[in-house]
Amino acid sequence: MILSMKIFADTGNLKDIQAIADLGILDGVTTNPSLLAKEPGDFEDNLKKICEIVKGPVSGEVTATDYKGMLDQGRRIAKLHQYMVVKVPLTKDGIKACKTLSGEGTKVNVTLCFSPAQALLAAKAGATYISPFVGRLDDISINGMEMVREIVTIYRNYHFKTEVLVASARHPMHVVEAAKMGADIVTAPPKVIEMLYNHPLTNIGLENFLKDWEKAQAVKA
Ligand code: E4P
């Protein structure tokens, strides 16, 4: 049974991760080669530091595209820290690598998923997480959240343990829709996580409360 939708930060930036962790709502982190390439320092050291901050699942992606290469890199990534999750792309070799790595007890996040059929294969290969990319589907005029709805239905039908990790989230509605569908996790960039709590009516309301309070204090003085 899902108790609460988890929120992951989709970034490799240590400062941003620390700030979100300080809010007390961070359950994990996802990275990819593009995100880690933006950060200074050694990527393996950075992943270890992220694990120390988050104390929860942190995905690090292989860059090899062949089965053997994915296994070599995946095993190395898994050894970096107890919280590391190995991310492999949803290709033929990726599915095979997922099966092998999962069989060894490594947590695998199968990424770059763009269809329910792909998600079905990842679950059968023992993936811990499947990452359907909603924003990138929306970008080509295909409803990304519909794909998530279908994946959630398929996984529920067969009680697959693979968690649905909604990725490529671009705005708060992706997060809200994912929660309504019962997705397990959403990973979002720091700016989208910030949008979740920022609301103009909250700011205006607070400003008015404080003005009224100050006025009343001035009258009493
Ligand atoms: C998921 O793990 C990916 O890192 C990410 O969500 C990709 O998002 P983008 O489409 O915004 O690059």
Residues whose N, C-alpha, C, O or C-beta is under 5 A from the ligand:
A	BS01	E4P	D10 T30 T31 N32 S131 G135 R136 A167 S168 A169 T187
